[in-house]
Amino acid sequence: MTKIVLDLAGVPETMLWTLHNRAAEALRPDGALRDPEAVRIYQAIAYDFERHFGKPEGAHAVRAAAFDQIVRRWLEAHPNGMVVSLGEGLETQAMRVDNGTMRWLSVDVPEAIGVRARFLPETGRFRHLAVSALDPAWMDAVDPSGGVLVLAQGLLMYFEPEDVTHLLGGIAHRFPGAEIVFDTVPVWFSRLTLKGLNRTPDYRLPPMPWGIDRDRIVPTMRAWVPAMNVEILPLPMSRGLARVIDQVFGVVPWLRHKRPGLVCCRVGL
């Protein structure tokens, strides 16, 4: 089988990094994620994943599984609802959580949607929209009649803080009662990426301007959108050194809030 060659850089290239980690985890007998679609796409791409991103790690798969759990719980209450996934690249979450009646809108920049459409074509319930998550035009494509869940997995940290403010505020204003789920990186990690952080000699992480420590998430969100119920959910590491470090951070008081976060916001509730 002839593999597909992709030419990606900057933030769009991160879709290959997360795919690398999710597919590798799905191929493990003891993996934290079952994701046959990710494996299919991974094996169809001509790209030296390990040279760029190093040995696979389970963190992205564990994060995806945590998002899956939230989406499935939401769909139990909103079986005909619309899920809007912002900047999801080659994430295959829609296939993992599909209940047969939900609707899914994937919003990403044209370059990313072009790649996504090659592997995950649109259907009647699964649609693509090639605009930036920061462009409010995507909100016009959302039908709120069955409820709205907005996902921003591995995305908001790549935006400037004021852009995050405007995006979340815009969603809250346009879709009262919606839920918004996103993950965060702590300030220290954000600063490392701004200075220049290499994953391997052949891959440097894109800058992540928006970092926030866990203890600042709730007051910051409520300052931005007062009518918002904010919950910080567990985001454990999968195994190995990353898990040990996370556990140490969790028990040391001055480090407890310096870990990545998983945030669920309910607007107007």
C-alpha positions, 0 to 999 in steps of 0.5 A, spaced: 500 500 500 502 506 498 503 511 504 500 518 504 506 523 504 504 530 508 507 536 509 506 539 515 509 545 520 507 549 526 501 547 530 498 543 524 504 538 525 502 537 532 496 532 529 501 527 527 504 528 534 498 526 538 496 521 533 503 517 534 502 517 541 494 515 541 495 509 535 501 507 539 497 506 545 492 503 542 496 498 539 499 496 546 495 490 549 495 494 556 493 500 552 489 506 555 485 507 549 482 503 544 482 507 537 482 502 531 481 509 526 487 512 529 491 506 528 489 505 521 491 513 519 497 512 523 499 506 518 497 510 512 502 516 513 509 516 510 512 520 516 518 518 521 514 519 527 519 516 532 525 521 529 520 527 530 517 525 536 521 520 540 518 514 543 511 514 544 508 516 550 501 515 553 499 522 556 495 524 549 492 517 549 490 518 557 487 525 555 483 522 549 480 517 554 478 522 559 475 527 554 471 520 551 468 519 558 466 526 559 463 526 552 459 519 553 456 522 559 454 528 556 451 524 550 447 520 555 443 527 557 443 529 550 443 524 545 441 528 539 446 534 541 451 537 537 459 536 539 463 541 536 471 539 536 475 545 535 482 544 532 482 536 533 486 535 527 486 527 526 483 526 533 478 520 531 474 521 538 467 522 534 468 514 532 470 512 539 464 515 542 458 515 537 451 513 539 448 513 532 444 520 533 449 525 535 452 530 530 459 532 530 462 538 527 470 538 526 472 546 526 480 547 524 484 551 519 484 549 512 490 546 512 488 541 517 481 540 515 484 538 508 488 533 511 482 530 516 478 530 510 483 525 506 482 520 512 475 521 515 470 524 510 464 527 512 457 524 513 450 526 514 452 527 522 459 528 521 461 535 518 468 539 517 468 546 517 475 549 515 476 556 519 480 557 525 477 556 532 478 564 533 473 565 527 466 566 530 463 564 523 463 557 526 458 558 531 453 559 525 454 552 523 452 550 530 444 547 531 443 548 539 436 545 539 439 538 542 444 541 546 451 543 545 458 541 547 464 544 545 471 541 546 478 544 545 483 538 546 490 540 546 488 547 543 487 553 547 495 553 550 497 555 543 493 561 543 494 568 546 491 569 553 486 574 550 484 570 544 482 564 549 478 570 553 474 572 547 473 565 545 470 562 551 466 569 552 463 568 545 461 561 546 458 563 553 454 568 550 452 565 543 450 558 547 447 559 554 447 552 557 452 549 553 458 545 556 465 547 554 471 542 555 478 543 555 485 542 557 491 546 560 498 547 561 501 550 567 505 556 567 512 553 567 511 549 561 508 555 557 514 559 559 519 553 556 515 553 550 516 560 549 524 560 550 524 554 545 523 546 547 525 541 543 521 534 543 527 531 539 533 534 535 528 534 529 522 537 532 521 543 537 514 544 540 510 550 537 510 556 542 504 555 547 503 562 550 497 561 554 499 557 561 495 557 567 496 553 574 490 549 576 489 554 582 488 560 578 483 556 573 476 557 577 477 564 579 480 566 572 474 563 568 469 566 573 472 573 572 472 572 564 465 569 564 461 570 571 455 565 569 460 559 569 460 553 573 467 551 573 470 544 575 477 541 575 477 534 573 483 529 574 488 528 568 492 522 570 498 520 567 499 513 564 505 510 566 513 510 567 516 517 569 511 521 567 506 518 572 511 518 577 513 526 576 505 527 576 504 523 583 510 527 586 507 534 584 500 531 587 503 531 594 508 536 594 503 543 596 507 548 592 507 543 586 500 541 586 497 546 582 503 546 577 500 540 573 496 540 566 489 541 568 482 538 565 477 543 565 469 542 564 465 549 564 457 549 564 455 556 562 449 559 565 448 553 570 
